[in-house]
């Protein structure tokens, strides 16, 4: 059985996929919280960039040989079984379009709905490399899902730092050399997001827009 670990190069993920955010030791979801939205699957191009990502629901790997071949996953690979064993079979794989290149990346996405809003929790799938300098974190963003467009709203680190400094909130965290890391439990993270998820001050002003590409 392949062991699933949650290692991720923090700066690499923040730069490649979103640009900024608040890293967290724990995910924003419990396994039973994961939801599936068909419109999330497909090929997406980041607005204003040449970056293209393919999004596959994990269960697609069971029935789609072409997807497995694209990702270099063999018939007897234990990736799917490993995710199912820890009840993460409703996650998504987010794959850079140049998969197979030396620096290509695969990310695991967990979609969760808290109140009326959707959030995408992201971490890097560590199956291709091991790095002792990687950090075990998740990153989550608020998402608006449309048939042909995804809009990501990134949480603003300075905003939460100011709330903590003013003692307006209490949430477990660590700070090292000005690097901020949430250490709160999944349930505490969800409570925090439910309370502040509709506050426009919580988000970076620059939305990230991904448009669907129809092959």
C-alpha positions as CSV (number, residue, x, y, z in Angstrom):
1,X,0.0,0.0,0.0
2,X,1.3,3.4,-1.0
3,X,1.5,5.7,2.0
4,X,-0.2,9.1,1.5
5,X,1.7,12.0,3.1
6,X,0.7,15.6,2.9
7,X,4.0,17.3,2.0
8,X,3.9,20.4,-0.1
9,X,6.5,23.1,-1.0
10,X,4.6,26.1,0.4
11,X,6.0,28.9,-1.7
12,X,5.9,26.8,-4.9
13,X,2.2,26.0,-4.6
14,X,1.2,29.6,-3.6
15,X,3.1,31.0,-6.6
16,X,2.1,28.5,-9.2
17,X,-1.5,27.9,-8.5
18,X,-2.9,31.0,-6.8
19,X,-0.3,33.6,-5.9
20,X,-1.0,34.0,-2.2
21,X,-3.1,32.6,0.7
22,X,-3.0,31.3,4.2
23,X,-1.3,27.9,4.7
24,X,-2.8,25.5,7.2
25,X,-1.6,22.3,8.8
26,X,-5.1,20.8,8.7
27,X,-7.5,20.6,5.8
28,X,-10.7,22.6,5.6
29,X,-12.7,19.4,5.3
30,X,-13.5,16.2,7.0
31,X,-13.9,13.3,4.6
32,X,-17.7,13.4,4.9
33,X,-17.7,17.1,4.0
34,X,-16.4,16.6,0.5
35,X,-18.8,17.4,-2.3
36,X,-18.7,16.8,-6.1
37,X,-19.6,19.4,-8.7
38,X,-19.5,18.2,-12.3
39,X,-18.6,21.6,-13.6
40,X,-15.3,21.6,-11.8
41,X,-13.9,18.8,-14.0
42,X,-12.3,19.8,-17.3
43,X,-9.5,21.8,-18.7
44,X,-9.0,25.4,-17.4
45,X,-6.8,28.3,-18.5
46,X,-5.8,31.0,-16.1
47,X,-6.9,34.4,-17.3
48,X,-3.9,36.6,-18.3
49,X,-1.6,33.7,-18.3
50,X,-0.6,30.7,-20.4
51,X,-1.0,28.3,-17.5
52,X,-3.4,25.5,-18.2
53,X,-4.7,22.9,-15.7
54,X,-6.7,19.7,-16.1
55,X,-9.1,18.8,-13.3
56,X,-10.2,15.2,-12.9
57,X,-12.4,13.7,-10.2
58,X,-10.5,10.8,-8.6
59,X,-13.2,8.4,-9.6
60,X,-12.5,9.2,-13.2
61,X,-9.3,7.3,-12.9
62,X,-11.3,4.1,-12.3
63,X,-13.1,4.3,-15.6
64,X,-10.9,6.4,-17.9
65,X,-7.8,4.6,-19.2
66,X,-6.8,7.7,-21.2
67,X,-6.6,9.7,-17.9
68,X,-4.5,7.1,-16.2
69,X,-2.2,7.0,-19.2
70,X,-1.9,10.8,-19.2
71,X,-0.9,10.8,-15.5
72,X,1.4,7.8,-15.8
73,X,-0.7,5.7,-13.5
74,X,-0.5,2.0,-14.0
75,X,-3.4,-0.5,-13.8
76,X,-2.1,-1.9,-10.5
77,X,-1.2,1.5,-9.0
78,X,-2.5,1.8,-5.4
79,X,-3.2,5.6,-5.6
80,X,-7.0,5.2,-5.8
81,X,-7.1,2.5,-3.1
82,X,-5.0,4.6,-0.8
83,X,-7.3,7.6,-1.1
84,X,-10.4,5.4,-0.7
85,X,-8.9,3.9,2.4
86,X,-8.8,7.3,4.1
87,X,-12.2,8.2,2.7
88,X,-10.8,10.8,0.2
89,X,-12.2,9.2,-2.9
90,X,-14.3,12.4,-3.6
91,X,-11.2,14.5,-4.1
92,X,-10.0,16.0,-7.4
93,X,-6.6,15.8,-9.1
94,X,-5.5,19.1,-10.6
95,X,-2.8,18.5,-13.2
96,X,-0.6,20.9,-15.0
97,X,-0.9,20.6,-18.8
98,X,2.7,19.7,-19.3
99,X,2.4,16.5,-17.1
100,X,5.4,14.3,-17.7
101,X,7.9,17.1,-17.7
102,X,10.5,17.1,-15.0
103,X,8.9,20.1,-13.1
104,X,5.3,19.2,-13.7
105,X,3.0,19.2,-10.6
106,X,-0.2,17.4,-9.5
107,X,-2.4,18.9,-6.8
108,X,-5.2,17.3,-4.8
109,X,-8.3,19.4,-4.4
110,X,-11.1,18.9,-1.9
111,X,-14.3,20.8,-2.5
112,X,-16.4,21.7,0.5
113,X,-19.6,23.8,1.0
114,X,-19.8,25.9,4.2
115,X,-23.2,27.6,4.5
116,X,-23.9,28.9,1.0
117,X,-20.3,29.2,-0.1
118,X,-17.9,26.7,-1.8
119,X,-14.2,26.5,-0.8
120,X,-11.4,24.5,-2.5
121,X,-8.7,23.0,-0.3
122,X,-5.4,22.3,-2.1
123,X,-2.2,20.5,-1.4
124,X,0.5,19.0,-3.6
125,X,0.3,15.3,-4.4
126,X,3.8,14.0,-3.2
127,X,4.0,10.9,-5.4
128,X,6.6,12.3,-7.8
129,X,9.2,13.6,-5.4
130,X,10.3,13.7,-1.8
131,X,11.7,16.9,-0.3
132,X,12.9,17.2,3.2
133,X,12.3,20.9,3.0
134,X,8.6,20.5,2.1
135,X,6.0,21.6,4.7
136,X,2.8,19.7,5.5
137,X,0.2,22.3,4.7
138,X,-3.1,22.9,2.9
139,X,-4.2,26.1,1.2
140,X,-7.8,27.0,0.7
141,X,-9.7,29.5,-1.4
142,X,-13.3,30.6,-1.8
143,X,-14.6,29.6,-5.3
144,X,-17.5,30.7,-7.5
145,X,-18.3,27.9,-9.9
146,X,-19.8,28.5,-13.3
147,X,-20.2,26.2,-16.3
148,X,-17.4,27.9,-18.2
149,X,-15.6,29.9,-15.5
150,X,-14.1,29.5,-12.0
151,X,-13.4,32.5,-9.8
152,X,-11.1,32.1,-6.9
153,X,-11.0,34.5,-3.9
154,X,-7.8,34.3,-2.0
155,X,-7.7,34.9,1.8
156,X,-5.5,37.8,2.8
157,X,-2.8,36.9,5.3
158,X,-2.4,40.5,6.6
159,X,-6.1,40.7,7.4
160,X,-6.0,37.7,9.8
161,X,-2.7,38.9,11.3
162,X,-4.3,42.2,12.2
163,X,-7.3,40.5,13.8
164,X,-5.0,38.3,15.9
165,X,-2.8,41.3,16.9
166,X,-5.9,43.2,18.0
167,X,-7.2,40.1,19.8
168,X,-10.4,40.3,17.9
169,X,-10.1,36.5,17.1
170,X,-8.5,33.5,18.7
171,X,-7.3,30.8,16.3
172,X,-4.4,28.5,16.7
173,X,-1.4,29.5,14.6
174,X,2.4,29.8,14.5
175,X,4.6,32.6,13.3
176,X,8.3,32.0,12.3
177,X,10.4,34.6,10.6
178,X,7.2,36.4,9.6
179,X,5.9,33.2,8.0
180,X,2.3,32.6,9.2
181,X,0.8,29.1,9.6
182,X,-2.6,28.1,10.9
183,X,-2.5,25.1,13.2
184,X,-6.3,25.1,14.2
185,X,-8.3,21.9,13.8
186,X,-10.5,21.3,10.8
187,X,-13.6,22.0,12.9
188,X,-12.2,25.3,14.2
189,X,-11.2,26.3,10.7
190,X,-14.7,25.7,9.4
191,X,-16.1,27.7,12.3
192,X,-13.7,30.6,11.4
193,X,-14.6,30.4,7.7
194,X,-18.4,30.4,8.4
195,X,-18.0,33.5,10.6
196,X,-15.9,35.5,8.2
197,X,-16.5,33.9,4.8
198,X,-18.8,36.7,3.6
199,X,-16.5,39.5,4.9
200,X,-15.0,41.2,1.8
201,X,-12.0,42.4,4.0
202,X,-11.0,38.8,4.4
203,X,-9.9,38.4,0.8
204,X,-7.2,39.7,-1.5
205,X,-8.7,42.2,-4.0
206,X,-7.3,40.4,-7.0
207,X,-9.6,37.6,-8.1
208,X,-8.1,34.6,-10.0
209,X,-10.2,33.7,-13.0
210,X,-10.0,30.4,-14.9
211,X,-11.9,29.9,-18.1
212,X,-12.9,26.4,-19.4
213,X,-11.3,25.2,-22.6
214,X,-13.5,23.1,-24.8
215,X,-11.3,20.7,-26.9
